[in-house]
Amino acid sequence: MSAPLRIGIVGGGFMAQAHTMGLRDLRAVYGEDAPSVELVRIADLDADLARAAASRHGWAEATDDWTEVTRANDIDAVSVVTPNAAHAAPAIDALSHGKHVLCEKPLAADLSSAEQMAAAARASSSVSQVNFVYRQWPATATARRLIEEGAIGRVLHYRGYHFHDYALDREMPATWRFSRREAGAGSLGDLGSHAVDAARYLVGSEVKTVAAQSRTVIGTRPLGPGGPPSVDVDVDDSTDLLLEFEDGTPATVQVSWVATGRKTDWGFEVVGDEGSLRFGWQHANELRFYSHADPADRRGERVVIIGPDHPNAESFYGIAGPGLGYADAFTIALHNFVRAAGSGEAASPDFDDGLRVAQVLAAAQLAADERRWVELG
Ligand SMILES: NC(=O)c1ccc[n+]([C@@H]2O[C@H](COP(=O)([O-])OP(=O)(O)OC[C@H]3O[C@@H](n4cnc5c(N)ncnc54)[C@H](O)[C@@H]3O)[C@@H](O)[C@H]2O)c1
């Protein structure tokens, strides 16, 4: 048996929980084939939070200095799960110290940092992966397989969306997510990065041209205890994108974190000239497939229930239908990462995918600011 992959993680919040759950489930899901991992060290700027996260999630050590993760001789691979503007420094440092890096999405808060990260990944022999978990979700991967097999014919148009209502509360404090400097964008970066990546993945082409409109609905928010009573919000609460892909496919992507009543509701519709596909996270284990090849008297959407015959779901259960959930999305992503890190094979989606999405998001911001179509370079 090969030596365990020694992991460190930078950031101790929500995503530290999700990544650790993914890592801890590897053996349970993938059995003896799962690369073994050792949870060596967790870093967070807040030392108390780092200690609490280590104790809760089972990391052997905690530190408030992320270089003790990115430069450590006893660590092989690093998860970067900090706010968006704090991805580039630890990710590039870890790569330059020979570590494999899994970085949260969006790759960075600004295009220049994303370019530097992608360049650092290309220059290193380490594995880089960006955590677009939704494209790796079994129903999404199945949709892609059906598209590649020609089951829906030529793609005529694509619709993607990602809605939530967690920012609807005016009293919600102005965390890093509401700052353009720290997050890069609002709902566009947070939710739109996933939705744009899924669109690229399913259409199978790159975005050529973007138009967008953004709106900030709640312009000020309380800063929280001890700070000024309110701060201005300089990111979007909702953004609508109109995309044209290089292969000519038109697409719309709509995102909002003030979408009253919607909870982690991301999904897509891919319409082809011989069939169509439809998915929504509220029915995360179902993929709707319509085939125009069916006899006319029984044409209609069929509901494909995800199970072991579908990509990335093979190892979970022997039967279809028990259902995978949010934590499983991270188990799938972490498995892809540690398997690539252990074997030296390229990971997917990688930092170049993160850069492509960053280019689309930057173009969308420019398009929204200047109210015009923007061509990607
Ligand atoms: N893949 C997904 O589905 C998904 C879901 C949620 C969040 N995310 C992404 O994960 C990242 C983290 O989000 P979160 O929800 O965990 O945020 P969070 O606010 O819950 O946690 C971030 C943590 O990072 C710490 N931190 C900040 N700067 C740091 C630094 N320089 N070094 C070390 N620690 C630092 C903070 O103290 C905080 O504990 C973001 O990029 C976000 O977009 C991805």
The ligand as a Gaussian input file, in Angstrom:
#p B3LYP/6-31G(d) Opt

LIG

0 1
 N      -17.630000      24.760000      -4.052000
 C      -18.698000      25.239000      -3.443000
 O      -19.806000      24.785000      -3.692000
 C      -18.551000      26.363000      -2.455000
 C      -19.554000      26.610000      -1.508000
 C      -19.342000      27.652000      -0.580000
 C      -18.186000      28.414000      -0.641000
 N      -17.249000      28.167000      -1.596000
 C      -16.016000      28.966000      -1.699000
 O      -15.144000      28.579000      -0.631000
 C      -14.369000      29.691000      -0.184000
 C      -14.565000      29.854000       1.318000
 O      -15.940000      30.050000       1.571000
 P      -16.550000      29.738000       3.020000
 O      -18.019000      29.708000       2.825000
 O      -15.865000      28.560000       3.614000
 O      -16.137000      31.056000       3.795000
 P      -16.120000      31.292000       5.354000
 O      -16.240000      32.747000       5.543000
 O      -17.093000      30.366000       6.031000
 O      -14.669000      30.789000       5.804000
 C      -13.499000      31.402000       5.345000
 C      -12.450000      31.244000       6.442000
 O      -11.195000      31.671000       5.929000
 C      -10.521000      32.381000       6.967000
 N       -9.513000      33.229000       6.335000
 C       -9.683000      34.424000       5.715000
 N       -8.516000      34.836000       5.166000
 C       -7.600000      33.876000       5.450000
 C       -6.220000      33.724000       5.170000
 N       -5.546000      34.625000       4.455000
 N       -5.584000      32.633000       5.658000
 C       -6.252000      31.703000       6.390000
 N       -7.573000      31.794000       6.673000
 C       -8.229000      32.863000       6.207000
 C      -11.597000      33.109000       7.713000
 O      -11.181000      33.427000       9.038000
 C      -12.733000      32.093000       7.689000
 O      -12.716000      31.255000       8.830000
 C      -14.842000      30.879000      -1.028000
 O      -13.971000      31.048000      -2.107000
 C      -16.223000      30.454000      -1.526000
 O      -16.582000      31.051000      -2.757000
 C      -17.410000      27.158000      -2.486000

